[in-house]
Amino acid sequence: MSRLAQLRSLVQALFPERHLYLRSGGEMRGVVLTPARQMIFAAAGVGLLTWIIISFIAILIGAVTQSRSDQELAEMQARSERWVADREARLNSAVAQLNASGATLGGLADSIEKRHAALAPLLTDLKGEPGAMAAIAPALRSSSTPEDDPIERIAGVQASQERLVDAAEDYARSRADRLRLAFRLAGLAPSSYASPAASGGPLLEAPDPRALAAVLDVDERFAARIQRAAENLSTANALSETAARLPFSHPANGARRTSGFGVRFDPFTGRPAFHAGIDFVSAFGAPILTTAPGVVSYAGVRSGYGKTVEVDHGRGFKTRYAHLSAIAVSPGQRVAVGQRVGALGNTGRSTGPHLHYEIWLNGRAVNPYRFLRAGEHVQQAHTQAG
């Protein structure tokens, strides 16, 4: 059976010819509903139903959209009301402080001056920090208070002080966290290298915020925030100073790292063997640089390593630079970070020109790649702009 015949059978089955008999005024009339007429009526019914459904969906979407708009408007109004309430609370606080100080501006102004004096040591420490001024600059720029009302001006100064402490806290915490992460990436415990700085005055010497508040003659909450910022800044400085003495720099600028640290297949025997460092490939004779300041403990030829330089950096750290084509330092010589100690070569047990670089901590070889990653984070902390 053809598809057309099948379709005709389906239509006849769904819409068979029907006869309606209508009686009116004693007369009988017959109406024939052909399949074509039935299909027209069915199509009209489906169209009407579709229009009803679409209209209902449109009304529903409009209601949801309107509800969402109303909700957003309510949220905006709530935020505005909270802002107004906060401003009124700030003014009420200033008025309350005026009443508590004998209904004079002198007492509140004295409190403002004391908070400024408490901030001064912290701001002094921040001036020499990388990116600190950029981090707190927005708070400094927003410190102007043009209001004519003395109470408004005092409330504005208080708000500026809070913004300044916020910026100082964020900067100090961010820098300290970056440096802590760098030490953890190198497999080192930050607490072991973050000895408190010798300086710091009362901000670090006070045993708790209450004692510091008494020393600075400010409220305890304000003193606690200043102390947290000072502690983070002190930790960041201690870690930064220590990082400058650890092998966090790169031994061969622009060189490509090849073999990594750990077990690998020995290029001569083809068997698994422990590789105590990482290899860098670059042009023959490229300068090899010390990765931290220290004292040259060895400069000469070592079996398997060829021409080698070893530097003692203190704190149990030593670095080794092997397969050199030339040595530029001598034992006992003090070297600075980034100083040239030799030239890349192919001496010793080597398959081609490259640098074999090792880091040793307390007599044990550690992965130099972790220190290179840590060095990148240290550099980010030094160049951070808030």
Buried (B, 14 or more C-beta within 10 A) or exposed (E): EEEEEEEEEEBEEEBEEEEEEEEEEEEEEEEEBEBEBBEEEEEEEEEEEEEEEEEEEEEEEEEEEEEEEEEEEEEEEEEEEEEEEEEEEBBEEBBEBBEEBEEEBEBBBEBBEBBBEBBEBBBEBBEEBBBBBEBBEEBBEBBEBEEEEEBBBBBBBBBBBBBBBBBBBBBBBBBBBBBBBBBBBBEBEBEEBBEEBEEBEBBBEBEEBEBBBEBBBBBBEBBBBBBBBBBBBBBBBBBBEBBBBBBBBBBBEEBEBEBBBEEEEEEEEEEEEEBBBBBBBBEEBBBBBBBBBBBBBEBEEBEEBBBBBBBBBEBEBBBBBBBBBBBBBEEEBEBEBBBEBBBBBBBBBBEEBBBBBBBBBEEEBBBBBBBBBBBEBBBBBBEBEB
